[in-house]
């Protein structure tokens, strides 16, 4: 009886051992090779990793992805899959999580840490028979209060980098990482790597994830995914942008945002049929039908405004108006009525557009843009100045001053137009303050012109210089600056300035006229006459009079 009991115990131990080996061998089916590529398609780096879910989630080291434009994995059966997007990365521990575009055979991630001196197995990659070797955990350090950082004293071949360590149950505990100084092996807790998840839209600007050209996953929540989509539009990588949009539509087919953004990209490429098809799909699939019609109206309207030279028979301002009206019929929002007003203004039905703008000033969306729209209608209708200025005053006062910069600018432009130069400059100064000195070159040129009329020459010099800084290739700005420098008796400065102008525009007659006057003012009369002659030869009718005066 005693022998039978011992034999039974040995058989049970052998069964457990074989079961453990089977689980470890099963984990080998989850190991893959990873290859990353640069933007030219050249191989950037090679490594390994392990699948941790059946739908393509994988963990590996981060370094191979830095600077990569694309990546592929080859699983233990020899099947190649593309890396779709990143799910997270940590630069300190050099680990990351990503998703591939296919179904995968995963290995379970251990839910508890292995202890020092425990036995684990390093599982290599192979399409035939994987190399499995037993190791002993030398030391375990804890980080973030719950994760393990494993240290091994053994060596391992370089081609085993990022292969998984598994416990006796075949559960992944970490990924092999070589010491940079040699002699030790490390592994960061697989639980930590597997916890990576994109939750915030702002993660698209994460400094670590921006090191790779492979896009990140969109967050699960619609609001955060929409934020990520908006931020992705700032990327100069068109392929990456398109990937985000396609992912968004796939994940959130009832939202209008993805369809509208992709359709807008199509419009920018003059692919109007594709844009129209996207917006028709949007109307069919969107849960908010009013938003879908509104987005379609905006898309058509913007195309008719900015790409009117490229006709598309199916679209017109009438079609844009029709879509805006459909949106309003579903949901009588004043926003949709405002869209109608803008379209009707563009159709040059100014009395009707004016009535709509003014009606909207009595709704909850009352703002400066509505009063400004009404003022534009009055300008087109040649209304008295006081009526237009009253509307522009209302545009300025309809909202907090911090948000009123565009309307100070608009009022200043109108005041300059009607000869109220002093008031115009006051508005320009307020606008300049509100935008913290970040106006356009055109704005500073306009401000300069008004200041010259008021003989505020130092301010005018500062502003024309500002315009030049913002647009160094515009010869008119140099000519204006040199002309002013002559007026304030700075001929040497004027000569230097106008020489830059001439280098930019050698056929610009005004430049030679100005240089001639600057040289004459600087007591270099013969040289000045010579420059005036060049202006005459280029067709400036004023040059001969100047030559006669100074010769």
C-alpha positions as CSV (number, residue, x, y, z in Angstrom):
1,X,0.0,0.0,0.0
2,X,2.8,2.4,0.8
3,X,4.4,1.9,-2.6
4,X,1.1,2.6,-4.3
5,X,0.7,5.9,-2.4
6,X,4.2,7.0,-3.4
7,X,3.7,6.1,-7.0
8,X,0.4,8.0,-7.0
9,X,2.1,11.1,-5.6
10,X,4.9,10.9,-8.1
11,X,2.4,10.6,-11.0
12,X,0.5,13.6,-9.6
13,X,3.7,15.7,-9.5
14,X,4.6,14.6,-13.0
15,X,1.1,15.6,-14.2
16,X,1.4,19.0,-12.6
17,X,4.9,19.5,-14.1
18,X,3.7,18.4,-17.6
19,X,0.7,20.7,-17.3
20,X,3.1,23.6,-16.4
21,X,5.3,22.9,-19.4
22,X,2.2,22.8,-21.6
23,X,1.1,26.2,-20.4
24,X,4.6,27.7,-20.9
25,X,4.7,26.2,-24.5
26,X,1.2,27.6,-25.1
27,X,2.5,31.1,-24.1
28,X,5.1,30.8,-26.8
29,X,2.3,31.1,-29.4
30,X,1.8,34.6,-28.2
31,X,5.3,35.8,-28.9
32,X,6.0,37.8,-32.1
33,X,8.8,39.7,-33.8
34,X,8.5,43.4,-34.2
35,X,10.0,45.5,-37.1
36,X,9.7,49.3,-37.3
37,X,10.3,51.4,-40.4
38,X,11.3,55.0,-41.0
39,X,9.4,57.4,-43.2
40,X,11.3,56.2,-46.3
41,X,10.4,52.6,-45.7
42,X,13.8,51.6,-44.4
43,X,14.1,49.2,-41.4
44,X,14.5,51.3,-38.2
45,X,14.7,48.6,-35.5
46,X,13.8,45.0,-34.7
47,X,12.5,43.5,-31.4
48,X,10.0,41.2,-29.9
49,X,6.8,41.3,-27.8
50,X,3.8,39.3,-26.7
51,X,0.1,39.5,-27.4
52,X,-2.1,40.1,-24.3
53,X,-5.5,40.0,-25.9
54,X,-7.3,38.1,-28.7
55,X,-8.2,41.4,-30.5
56,X,-4.6,42.6,-31.1
57,X,-3.4,44.2,-28.0
58,X,0.4,43.7,-27.6
59,X,3.2,44.8,-25.3
60,X,6.8,45.4,-26.2
61,X,9.7,47.8,-25.7
62,X,9.3,51.5,-26.6
63,X,12.7,52.4,-28.2
64,X,12.0,50.7,-31.6
65,X,9.0,53.0,-32.1
66,X,10.9,56.2,-31.6
67,X,11.2,57.9,-35.0
68,X,9.1,55.1,-36.7
69,X,6.5,55.9,-39.3
70,X,5.1,52.3,-39.4
71,X,5.6,48.9,-37.9
72,X,4.7,45.2,-38.5
73,X,4.7,42.1,-36.4
74,X,5.0,38.5,-37.4
75,X,3.3,36.0,-35.0
76,X,4.4,32.5,-34.1
77,X,2.5,31.0,-37.1
78,X,4.4,33.3,-39.5
79,X,1.4,35.7,-40.1
80,X,2.3,39.4,-40.7
81,X,0.1,42.1,-39.2
82,X,0.4,45.9,-39.2
83,X,0.6,48.0,-36.1
84,X,-2.6,50.2,-36.1
85,X,-2.0,52.6,-33.2
86,X,-0.3,53.1,-29.9
87,X,-2.2,52.5,-26.6
88,X,0.5,54.0,-24.4
89,X,4.2,54.2,-23.7
90,X,6.6,54.9,-20.8
91,X,10.0,56.3,-21.7
92,X,11.5,55.7,-18.3
93,X,10.9,51.9,-18.3
94,X,11.2,51.7,-22.1
95,X,7.9,49.9,-22.6
96,X,4.8,50.4,-24.6
97,X,1.4,48.9,-25.6
98,X,-0.1,48.9,-29.1
99,X,-2.8,47.2,-31.2
100,X,-2.3,45.3,-34.5
101,X,-4.9,44.8,-37.2
102,X,-5.9,41.2,-36.7
103,X,-7.0,38.5,-34.3
104,X,-4.2,37.2,-32.2
105,X,-3.3,34.3,-29.8
106,X,-2.7,35.9,-26.4
107,X,-0.8,34.9,-23.3
108,X,-2.4,35.8,-20.0
109,X,-0.8,38.5,-17.9
110,X,-0.1,37.4,-14.3
111,X,-2.2,39.2,-11.8
112,X,0.4,38.9,-9.0
113,X,4.1,39.5,-8.9
114,X,6.7,36.7,-8.8
115,X,9.0,36.7,-5.8
116,X,12.7,36.7,-5.4
117,X,14.3,33.2,-6.0
118,X,11.2,32.0,-7.8
119,X,11.5,30.1,-11.0
120,X,10.4,31.7,-14.3
121,X,10.9,30.9,-18.0
122,X,12.2,33.1,-20.8
123,X,10.1,32.3,-23.9
124,X,11.8,33.1,-27.2
125,X,10.3,33.5,-30.6
126,X,10.1,30.7,-33.2
127,X,7.7,29.5,-35.9
128,X,8.8,25.9,-35.1
129,X,10.1,25.1,-31.7
130,X,10.6,28.1,-29.4
131,X,13.7,28.4,-27.1
132,X,12.4,28.2,-23.6
133,X,14.9,28.5,-20.7
134,X,14.4,28.5,-17.0
135,X,15.6,31.5,-15.0
136,X,15.7,32.4,-11.3
137,X,14.5,35.9,-10.1
138,X,17.5,37.4,-8.3
139,X,15.7,40.5,-6.9
140,X,12.4,42.2,-7.0
141,X,12.0,46.0,-6.6
142,X,8.7,47.7,-6.3
143,X,7.5,50.8,-8.1
144,X,4.3,52.8,-8.0
145,X,3.4,50.9,-4.8
146,X,2.1,47.9,-6.7
147,X,4.3,46.9,-9.7
148,X,7.4,44.7,-9.8
149,X,10.8,45.4,-11.4
150,X,12.6,42.1,-11.8
151,X,16.4,41.7,-11.8
152,X,18.1,38.6,-13.2
153,X,21.8,37.7,-12.9
154,X,21.8,35.4,-16.0
155,X,22.8,36.3,-19.5
156,X,20.5,36.1,-22.5
157,X,21.2,36.5,-26.3
158,X,20.6,39.9,-27.8
159,X,18.1,38.5,-30.2
160,X,15.8,37.6,-27.2
161,X,15.2,41.3,-26.4
162,X,11.6,42.0,-25.4
163,X,10.7,38.3,-25.2
164,X,8.4,37.5,-22.3
165,X,9.2,35.9,-18.9
166,X,6.4,33.6,-17.8
167,X,5.6,31.8,-14.6
168,X,4.8,28.1,-14.3
169,X,1.2,28.8,-15.3
170,X,2.4,30.3,-18.6
171,X,1.4,33.9,-17.4
172,X,3.5,36.8,-18.5
173,X,5.3,38.6,-15.7
174,X,7.5,40.9,-17.8
175,X,9.6,41.5,-20.9
176,X,13.3,40.9,-21.2
177,X,15.4,44.1,-21.2
178,X,19.3,44.0,-21.3
179,X,21.4,46.2,-19.1
180,X,23.2,48.9,-21.1
181,X,26.3,48.1,-19.2
182,X,25.9,44.3,-19.6
183,X,25.9,41.6,-17.0
184,X,22.3,41.8,-15.8
185,X,18.8,41.3,-17.2
186,X,15.7,43.2,-16.3
187,X,12.0,42.9,-16.8
188,X,9.3,45.5,-16.1
189,X,6.0,44.2,-14.7
190,X,3.7,43.2,-17.5
191,X,0.7,44.4,-15.4
192,X,2.1,47.9,-15.6
193,X,2.5,47.8,-19.4
194,X,-0.9,46.2,-19.9
195,X,-2.5,49.0,-17.8
196,X,-1.7,51.6,-20.5
197,X,-4.8,53.1,-22.0
198,X,-5.6,56.4,-23.8
199,X,-8.3,58.1,-21.8
200,X,-7.8,61.8,-22.5
201,X,-8.0,63.6,-25.8
202,X,-5.0,65.8,-24.8
203,X,-2.9,62.6,-24.8
204,X,-2.4,63.3,-28.5
205,X,0.1,66.0,-27.4
206,X,1.9,63.7,-25.0
207,X,5.6,64.3,-25.4
208,X,6.5,60.6,-25.4
209,X,3.9,59.5,-27.9
210,X,4.8,62.3,-30.2
211,X,8.2,60.7,-30.7
212,X,6.7,58.2,-33.0
213,X,4.9,58.7,-36.3
214,X,2.4,56.0,-35.5
215,X,-0.8,57.5,-34.3
216,X,-2.3,56.8,-30.8
217,X,-5.6,55.2,-30.1
218,X,-8.7,57.4,-29.7
219,X,-10.2,57.5,-26.2
220,X,-13.3,55.5,-25.5
221,X,-15.4,58.5,-24.4
222,X,-16.9,60.5,-27.3
223,X,-16.1,63.8,-25.8
224,X,-12.4,63.0,-25.3
225,X,-12.2,61.3,-28.8
226,X,-13.7,64.5,-30.3
227,X,-11.1,66.6,-28.6
228,X,-8.3,64.3,-29.9
229,X,-9.8,64.6,-33.4
230,X,-9.8,68.4,-33.2
231,X,-6.1,68.4,-32.0
232,X,-5.1,66.0,-34.7
233,X,-6.2,68.5,-37.3
234,X,-3.1,70.6,-36.3
235,X,-0.8,67.8,-37.5
236,X,1.2,68.3,-40.7
237,X,1.1,64.5,-41.3
238,X,-1.9,64.0,-43.6
239,X,-1.7,60.2,-43.4
240,X,-1.8,60.4,-39.6
241,X,-4.7,62.9,-39.7
242,X,-6.7,60.7,-42.1
243,X,-6.1,57.7,-39.8
244,X,-7.6,59.5,-36.8
245,X,-10.6,60.5,-38.8
246,X,-11.2,57.0,-40.1
247,X,-10.8,55.5,-36.6
248,X,-13.3,58.1,-35.3
249,X,-15.9,57.2,-37.9
250,X,-15.5,53.5,-37.2
251,X,-15.7,54.0,-33.4
252,X,-18.4,56.7,-33.4
253,X,-20.6,56.2,-36.5
254,X,-23.4,58.2,-35.0
255,X,-21.4,61.4,-34.5
256,X,-21.2,64.0,-37.2
257,X,-17.6,65.1,-36.3
258,X,-15.7,62.4,-38.2
259,X,-17.8,62.6,-41.4
260,X,-17.5,66.4,-41.5
261,X,-13.8,66.5,-41.0
262,X,-13.1,63.9,-43.6
263,X,-15.5,65.6,-46.1
264,X,-13.6,68.9,-45.4
265,X,-10.3,67.2,-46.3
266,X,-11.9,65.9,-49.5
267,X,-13.0,69.4,-50.4
268,X,-9.5,70.7,-49.8
269,X,-8.4,68.2,-52.5
270,X,-11.3,69.1,-54.8
271,X,-12.7,65.5,-54.3
272,X,-16.3,66.8,-54.1
273,X,-18.0,63.5,-55.0
274,X,-16.3,61.8,-52.0
275,X,-17.2,64.8,-49.7
276,X,-20.8,64.6,-50.8
277,X,-21.0,60.9,-50.2
278,X,-19.5,61.3,-46.7
279,X,-22.1,63.9,-45.8
280,X,-25.0,61.8,-47.1
281,X,-23.7,58.9,-45.0
282,X,-23.5,61.4,-42.1
283,X,-27.2,62.3,-42.5
284,X,-28.2,58.7,-42.7
285,X,-26.2,57.5,-39.6
286,X,-26.0,60.5,-37.3
287,X,-28.2,60.4,-34.2
288,X,-28.5,64.2,-34.3
289,X,-30.0,64.8,-37.8
290,X,-30.1,68.5,-37.3
291,X,-26.3,68.7,-36.7
292,X,-25.7,66.5,-39.8
293,X,-27.7,68.9,-42.1
294,X,-26.0,71.9,-40.4
295,X,-22.5,70.4,-41.0
296,X,-23.5,69.7,-44.7
297,X,-24.6,73.3,-45.0
298,X,-21.4,74.7,-43.6
299,X,-19.3,72.5,-45.9
300,X,-21.1,73.6,-49.0
301,X,-21.1,77.3,-47.9
302,X,-17.4,77.2,-47.2
303,X,-16.7,75.6,-50.5
304,X,-18.8,78.2,-52.4
305,X,-16.9,81.0,-50.5
306,X,-13.3,79.8,-50.8
307,X,-13.5,77.5,-53.9
308,X,-16.0,79.2,-56.1
309,X,-13.6,79.1,-59.0
310,X,-13.9,75.3,-59.0
311,X,-17.6,74.6,-59.7
312,X,-19.4,71.4,-58.5
313,X,-22.8,71.1,-60.1
314,X,-24.5,69.4,-57.1
315,X,-23.6,72.2,-54.7
316,X,-24.6,75.8,-54.6
317,X,-25.6,78.5,-52.1
318,X,-29.2,77.4,-52.6
319,X,-28.2,73.9,-51.6
320,X,-26.4,75.2,-48.5
321,X,-29.5,77.2,-47.6
322,X,-31.7,74.2,-48.1
323,X,-29.6,72.1,-45.7
324,X,-29.6,74.9,-43.1
325,X,-33.4,75.1,-43.3
326,X,-33.7,71.4,-42.9
327,X,-31.6,71.6,-39.7
328,X,-33.8,74.4,-38.4
329,X,-37.0,72.4,-39.2
330,X,-35.7,69.5,-37.1
331,X,-34.5,71.7,-34.3
332,X,-35.3,75.5,-34.3
333,X,-32.0,76.6,-33.0
334,X,-30.9,80.2,-33.6
335,X,-27.5,78.8,-34.7
336,X,-29.1,77.3,-37.7
337,X,-30.9,80.6,-38.4
338,X,-27.6,82.4,-38.2
339,X,-26.2,80.0,-40.9
340,X,-29.2,81.0,-43.1
341,X,-28.5,84.7,-42.5
342,X,-24.8,84.3,-43.6
343,X,-25.8,82.4,-46.8
344,X,-28.5,85.0,-47.7
345,X,-26.0,87.8,-47.2
346,X,-23.6,86.0,-49.6
347,X,-26.5,85.7,-52.1
348,X,-26.7,89.5,-51.8
349,X,-30.2,89.7,-50.5
350,X,-29.0,92.4,-48.0
351,X,-32.4,93.6,-46.7
352,X,-33.5,90.0,-45.8
353,X,-30.1,89.2,-44.3
354,X,-30.3,92.3,-42.2
355,X,-33.7,91.4,-40.8
356,X,-32.4,88.0,-39.9
357,X,-29.3,89.3,-38.2
358,X,-31.3,91.8,-36.2
359,X,-33.9,89.2,-35.2
360,X,-31.1,87.0,-33.9
361,X,-29.8,89.8,-31.6
362,X,-33.0,89.2,-29.6
363,X,-32.2,85.5,-29.0
364,X,-29.9,83.8,-26.5
365,X,-27.0,83.8,-29.0
366,X,-26.9,87.6,-29.1
367,X,-23.2,88.5,-29.8
368,X,-21.0,90.9,-31.7
369,X,-20.9,88.8,-34.9
370,X,-24.7,89.4,-35.4
371,X,-24.4,93.2,-35.1
372,X,-21.3,93.1,-37.3
373,X,-23.3,91.1,-39.9
374,X,-26.1,93.6,-39.7
375,X,-23.6,96.5,-40.1
376,X,-22.2,94.8,-43.3
377,X,-25.7,94.6,-44.7
378,X,-26.1,98.4,-44.1
379,X,-22.8,99.1,-45.7
380,X,-23.9,97.2,-48.8
381,X,-27.2,99.2,-48.8
382,X,-25.3,102.5,-48.6
383,X,-27.0,103.4,-45.3
384,X,-26.0,106.6,-43.4
385,X,-22.8,106.5,-41.5
386,X,-24.5,106.9,-38.1
387,X,-26.6,103.8,-38.6
388,X,-23.5,101.7,-39.5
389,X,-21.5,103.1,-36.6
390,X,-24.3,102.4,-34.2
391,X,-24.3,98.7,-35.3
392,X,-20.5,98.6,-35.0
393,X,-20.7,100.1,-31.5
394,X,-23.2,97.4,-30.6
395,X,-20.9,94.7,-32.0
396,X,-18.1,96.0,-29.7
397,X,-20.4,96.2,-26.7
398,X,-22.3,93.0,-27.1
399,X,-19.8,90.8,-25.4
400,X,-16.9,91.0,-22.8
401,X,-14.1,93.2,-23.9
402,X,-11.6,90.3,-24.0
403,X,-13.6,88.7,-26.8
404,X,-14.3,91.9,-28.7
405,X,-11.0,92.3,-30.6
406,X,-12.5,91.6,-34.1
407,X,-15.1,94.2,-33.7
408,X,-12.7,96.9,-32.5
409,X,-10.8,96.2,-35.7
410,X,-13.9,96.3,-37.8
411,X,-15.0,99.6,-36.3
412,X,-11.5,101.0,-36.7
413,X,-11.4,100.1,-40.4
414,X,-14.8,101.7,-41.0
415,X,-13.7,104.9,-39.1
416,X,-10.5,105.1,-41.1
417,X,-12.6,104.7,-44.3
418,X,-14.9,107.6,-43.5
419,X,-12.1,109.9,-42.3
420,X,-12.5,109.6,-38.5
421,X,-8.8,108.9,-38.3
422,X,-8.2,109.7,-34.7
423,X,-11.0,107.5,-33.5
424,X,-9.8,104.8,-35.9
425,X,-6.3,104.8,-34.3
426,X,-7.9,104.6,-30.8
427,X,-9.7,101.4,-31.9
428,X,-6.6,100.0,-33.6
429,X,-4.6,100.5,-30.3
430,X,-7.3,98.7,-28.3
431,X,-7.3,95.8,-30.8
432,X,-3.5,95.6,-30.7
433,X,-3.6,95.4,-26.9
434,X,-6.3,92.7,-27.0
435,X,-4.4,90.5,-29.4
436,X,-1.2,91.1,-27.4
437,X,0.7,92.6,-30.4
438,X,-0.1,89.6,-32.6
439,X,-2.0,91.3,-35.4
440,X,-1.4,90.6,-39.0
441,X,1.1,92.5,-41.3
442,X,-1.9,94.0,-43.0
443,X,-3.2,95.3,-39.7
444,X,0.0,97.1,-38.8
445,X,0.2,98.6,-42.3
446,X,-3.3,99.9,-41.9
447,X,-2.5,101.3,-38.5
448,X,0.7,102.9,-39.9
449,X,-1.3,104.7,-42.6
450,X,-3.7,106.2,-40.1
451,X,-0.8,107.3,-37.8
452,X,1.0,109.0,-40.7
453,X,-2.2,111.0,-41.3
454,X,-2.1,112.1,-37.7
455,X,1.6,112.9,-37.9
456,X,2.4,110.3,-35.2
457,X,5.6,109.4,-37.0
458,X,7.4,107.4,-34.3
459,X,4.3,105.2,-33.8
460,X,4.0,104.9,-37.5
461,X,7.7,103.8,-37.9
462,X,7.2,101.2,-35.2
463,X,4.1,99.8,-36.9
464,X,5.5,99.7,-40.4
465,X,8.6,97.9,-38.9
466,X,6.3,95.4,-37.3
467,X,4.6,94.8,-40.6
468,X,8.0,94.2,-42.2
469,X,8.9,91.7,-39.5
470,X,5.7,89.8,-40.2
471,X,6.1,89.9,-44.0
472,X,9.7,90.5,-45.0
473,X,8.9,89.7,-48.7
474,X,6.5,92.6,-49.3
475,X,8.4,95.5,-51.0
476,X,5.5,98.0,-50.4
477,X,6.3,98.0,-46.7
478,X,9.9,98.9,-47.2
479,X,9.0,101.6,-49.7
480,X,6.5,103.1,-47.2
481,X,9.1,103.0,-44.4
482,X,11.7,104.6,-46.5
483,X,9.3,107.3,-47.6
484,X,8.5,108.1,-43.9
485,X,12.2,108.2,-43.0
486,X,12.7,110.8,-45.7
487,X,9.8,112.9,-44.2
488,X,11.4,112.8,-40.8
489,X,14.8,113.7,-42.3
490,X,16.6,110.3,-41.9
491,X,17.9,110.0,-45.5
492,X,20.7,107.5,-44.6
493,X,18.1,105.1,-43.0
494,X,15.8,105.6,-46.0
495,X,18.6,104.6,-48.4
496,X,19.3,101.4,-46.5
497,X,15.6,100.6,-46.3
498,X,14.9,101.2,-50.0
499,X,17.9,99.2,-51.1
500,X,16.2,96.1,-49.5
501,X,13.0,97.0,-51.4
502,X,14.9,97.2,-54.7
503,X,16.6,93.8,-54.0
504,X,13.1,92.3,-53.6
505,X,11.5,94.2,-56.6
506,X,14.0,95.4,-59.1
507,X,11.3,96.7,-61.4
508,X,9.4,98.7,-58.8
509,X,9.5,102.3,-60.1
510,X,8.4,103.8,-56.8
511,X,11.5,102.4,-55.1
512,X,13.9,104.3,-57.4
513,X,11.9,107.5,-57.0
514,X,12.1,107.2,-53.2
515,X,15.8,106.3,-53.4
516,X,16.5,109.3,-55.6
517,X,14.8,111.7,-53.1
518,X,16.7,110.1,-50.2
519,X,20.0,110.6,-52.0
520,X,19.2,114.2,-52.9
521,X,18.2,114.8,-49.2
522,X,21.5,113.3,-48.2
523,X,23.3,115.8,-50.5
524,X,24.1,113.2,-53.2
525,X,22.3,115.0,-55.9
526,X,23.9,113.4,-59.1
527,X,23.3,109.9,-57.7
528,X,19.8,110.9,-56.8
529,X,19.1,112.2,-60.3
530,X,20.3,108.9,-61.7
531,X,17.8,107.0,-59.5
532,X,15.0,109.3,-60.6
533,X,15.9,108.6,-64.2
534,X,15.5,104.9,-63.5
535,X,12.1,105.6,-62.1
536,X,11.2,107.5,-65.2
537,X,12.5,104.7,-67.4
538,X,10.2,102.3,-65.5
539,X,7.2,104.5,-66.2
540,X,6.7,106.7,-63.1
541,X,5.1,109.9,-64.4
542,X,6.3,111.9,-61.4
543,X,10.0,111.3,-62.0
544,X,10.5,114.0,-64.8
545,X,9.1,116.7,-62.5
546,X,11.5,115.7,-59.8
547,X,14.4,115.6,-62.3
548,X,13.5,119.1,-63.5
549,X,13.3,120.4,-59.9
550,X,16.7,119.1,-58.7
551,X,18.9,118.9,-61.9
